[in-house]
Amino acid sequence: MNLSATQSQPENIRTVGLEISRSIASEVLIQQKSEMVVQESALTLYPALYEVEGLTEDERYRALSKIPDHPT
């Protein structure tokens, strides 16, 4: 971030505010993509758990409940 000496203080504050907004938007996008990856992994895991021999319904439920925001 280059804050020019010729910029007034309000302009500098506005520039900093815009940079912070961009940074927050970037972090939100990263968080959303991470949540999508977790949900996709959960969708893959669910049928795979049914293929594990000897795994009880309770054990499947406990495994799925460890996934954040998974609707178990």
URLIN-V895004 format. One record per residue. RES is the residue in three letters. PSI is psi in whole degrees, -180 to 180 (* if undefined). OMEGA is omega in degrees with one decimal (* if undefined). NEAR is the number of other ideal C-beta (glycine too) atoms within 10 Angstrom. Layout:
BEGIN
res={RES | RES}
psi={PSI | PSI}
omega={OMEGA | OMEGA}
near={NEAR | NEAR}
END
This chain:
BEGIN
res={MET | ASN | LEU | SER | ALA | THR | GLN | SER | GLN | PRO | GLU | ASN | ILE | ARG | THR | VAL | GLY | LEU | GLU | ILE | SER | ARG | SER | ILE | ALA | SER | GLU | VAL | LEU | ILE | GLN | GLN | LYS | SER | GLU | MET | VAL | VAL | GLN | GLU | SER | ALA | LEU | THR | LEU | TYR | PRO | ALA | LEU | TYR | GLU | VAL | GLU | GLY | LEU | THR | GLU | ASP | GLU | ARG | TYR | ARG | ALA | LEU | SER | LYS | ILE | PRO | ASP | HIS | PRO | THR}
psi={122 | 106 | 104 | 145 | -19 | -12 | 143 | 166 | -45 | -37 | -40 | -44 | -42 | -43 | -46 | -42 | -42 | -41 | -41 | -43 | -43 | -42 | -44 | -44 | -40 | -44 | -39 | -44 | -43 | -43 | -44 | -42 | -39 | -43 | -38 | -41 | -42 | -44 | -41 | -40 | -39 | -40 | -32 | -38 | -40 | -55 | -31 | -35 | -32 | -18 | -12 | 117 | 139 | -2 | 125 | 165 | -40 | -41 | -39 | -45 | -45 | -40 | -45 | -33 | -15 | -11 | 123 | 136 | 21 | 132 | 76 | *}
omega={-178.6 | 177.4 | -176.5 | 178.0 | -179.4 | 179.1 | 176.0 | -179.1 | 177.7 | 177.7 | 177.2 | 179.1 | 179.2 | 179.1 | 178.5 | 178.4 | 178.6 | 178.3 | 178.0 | 178.8 | 178.1 | -179.9 | 178.9 | 179.4 | 178.2 | 179.1 | 178.3 | 178.9 | 177.9 | 179.5 | 180.0 | 178.6 | 177.9 | 178.7 | 178.0 | 179.1 | 178.9 | -179.8 | 177.6 | 177.8 | 178.5 | 179.1 | 176.7 | -177.4 | -175.0 | 179.0 | -180.0 | 179.0 | 179.2 | 178.8 | -179.4 | -178.9 | 175.4 | 179.5 | -178.6 | 177.6 | 178.2 | 179.8 | 176.2 | -179.6 | -180.0 | 179.0 | -179.3 | -177.9 | 178.4 | 178.4 | -179.0 | 176.4 | 177.2 | -177.5 | 179.3 | *}
near={8 | 5 | 12 | 8 | 5 | 6 | 13 | 8 | 7 | 8 | 12 | 14 | 12 | 12 | 15 | 12 | 10 | 11 | 12 | 11 | 10 | 10 | 10 | 10 | 10 | 10 | 10 | 10 | 10 | 10 | 10 | 10 | 10 | 11 | 12 | 10 | 10 | 14 | 15 | 10 | 12 | 16 | 10 | 9 | 14 | 15 | 8 | 10 | 14 | 9 | 7 | 10 | 4 | 5 | 12 | 8 | 9 | 8 | 12 | 17 | 11 | 11 | 17 | 15 | 10 | 8 | 15 | 10 | 8 | 16 | 7 | 12}
END
